[in-house]
């Protein structure tokens, strides 16, 4: 089963990656920039596996670059608070 099939699993995966980045000394801005790059990749290359991912993809596709940065920041914040 892919981590993308279940949104809670996906958030857990992201949480682990954010914590790993922090342990390597990355600050929040660096993590958010990396999250935006990952968001670009996912929106272009990965088929969403559930309703939450479909919504995120749609939001990403209609957003400006600044709005995408905001979405990336929100996702980093979300996974930091939920795990």
N, C-alpha and C positions, 0 to 999 in steps of 0.2 A: 504494500500500500504506500502510495506517495504521500509525502507531507502536505502536498497541495490539496489532497482529497478532503481533508477535514480542516475547517478554519481554526479551530482551537489548537490542533497540531501545528498548523502554520504559525500561529502566534507564539506557541512555545518554541518553535524552531527559531523564529526571529528574536525572541527574548534571549535565547542562548547565544546567538550571534552578536547581539548588542552587548551582552555581558562580556563576551570574549574580546570584542573591540575595546571596551573600556579597560579590561585587564591588560591590554597591550598599550594603554596610554592614549587612546584616541579620545578627543573631547566630543561634546555633543554635536558641534557643528560638523566635524569630520564624519561622524556617524550619520548625521542627517544627509550630508552630501552623498555618502555611499548608499544610503537608503534610496535617494532619488535616482541614482544610476541603476540600482536594482529594479526600481519601479519601472524605469524606461525599458529595461530588458524584458521584464515580465509582461508588460503591456504589448510589446512588439512580438515576443517569441513564444510565450507560454499560454496555452488555452486554459481559461479559468475552469476550475473543477467543482466549484460550488457557488451558491448565490452571492455570498459575501465577496468572493473574488471577482465575480461578474460585475457587481456594483462598483468595486474599486477600479476595475479596468475601465468601465464606462466613465467614471469620474475623472480618471487619469487622462483619458483621451480627449475630454472636452476642456481640460484645464490648461491654463497658461503655464509657462515654466515656473513662475512665482507661486502659482497655486499648487503645482506639483511639489514644490519644495515644502509648502505648508502641509500637504497630505503626507509627505515622507516624515516630516516632524511629528505629525499626529500619530502615525503608525509606530514610530520609535517610542513616543510617550505612552501609547496604549500598551505596547508589550512590556514596557517597564513597570507599569502599574498593575498589570493583571497577573503577573507571575512572581 
